[in-house]
Amino acid sequence: MRFELTEEQQQVLSMVRSLARKTIAPKAAEIDEESSYPEDNMRLLAELGLLGMLFPASYGGSEAGATAYSIALREIAGGCASTAVGMAVTNMVGETIWRFGNEEQRKRYLPGLASGSSGPGAFALTEPSAGSDAGSLRTTAVEDGDRYILSGGKVFITNGAFAGVTIVAAVTQKDPRKIGAFLVEPGTPGFSVGRAEQKLGLKGSNTVSLTFDECPVPKRNMLGNNGDGFRILMAALDGGRIGIASQAIGIANSALETATAYAKERRQFGQAISDFQAIQWMLAESATEMEAAQLLAYRAAWLKEQGRPYAREASMAKVFASEAGNRACHKAVQVLGGYGYIREYPVERHLRDIRVTTIYEGTSEIQRIVISRSLLK
Ligand code: COS
């Protein structure tokens, strides 16, 4: 067993950490304050090959592997979590098209996603009445000659207003479990985007509802075969969950770093507050939990890279990293006291940004279902 990054992974770490700290982090407070989509950051990520990390160079990607991707996402999240979400969904969509798409679909969509020229990717599964119960979709796709007619609506779709391609799940047959995954382009008749949601955190990420009003999608835009959709989307979410774990680790590490520096500077009762055991324990607990989260995320990413089953490990990494990360951000605010609660320091943003990591791409409760099913089957 070797607890070491490869030379390439180390290079990704140095490059992305420096980008995140020097260029991305300084703009994060403004992006949050103005709830503005981080277009410049996304352009930078594209230039550095960070939007197509999970598919080959022949389609414009950088094929860096799941571990390097997890490292890059973690570092970007530590700088600006809103930017990291846009990056995560674009990579997940690209990987899904690469894994399940045919040659024509790969050529049509992957170069634009990686270079940013087509806009980011979006992943439209969730509906008003189908969240955790992803199999209860109501959006339908009815066969009509050489196309499907999509009708229905999606909610909470990241990147939705800017996406160059959106993977849309819809029921294609009488059996509601028979789901198709469609590649839908902006401008398709009947496809419209709702207004951006006002969120607690991740304010710079774009979250919208999508409506499909008799929207014709060519048959050639279906990923895989009719009925494969649920499996494809669940497989995409397995990888996405390593991404959310990495994102939570990045946010929490940043909060811990701020709390540690603050504790050494802040003096009360004639000494630095870092001399008090109460503060030391909070820092120690957060550091220990985030280290454990990191090991879980690395292991899930490693299994994925080996082509071995990793759904359970991805869920373990996601549930642990997001819950421990929330605890770490909560403690960071506590260490900073009143200064943790105001915008002068970034920890209040970290606390708001990390909150959703126990919710999206499968709640903590869903992760526990996935883990326990794999134990009990
Ligand atoms: N990879 C591949 N296939 C999978 C899979 C996975 N990770 N998980 C399930 N499947 C397949 C199953 O093998 C099954 O196929 P068969 O019918 O051929 O046996 C099919 O999908 C249905 O699976 P299952 O019966 O387990 O589905 P359930 O409705 O019981 O739900 C959960 C499974 C709860 C795990 C799923 O609905 C889920 O992950 N929900 C959360 C959704 C989510 O993360 N939403 C966030 C959206 S993005 S913000």
Residues whose N, C-alpha, C, O or C-beta is under 5 A from the ligand:
A	BS01	COS	L125 T126 G131 S132 D133 A134 G135 F230 R231 M234 A235 L237 D238 A311 Y360 E361 G362 I366
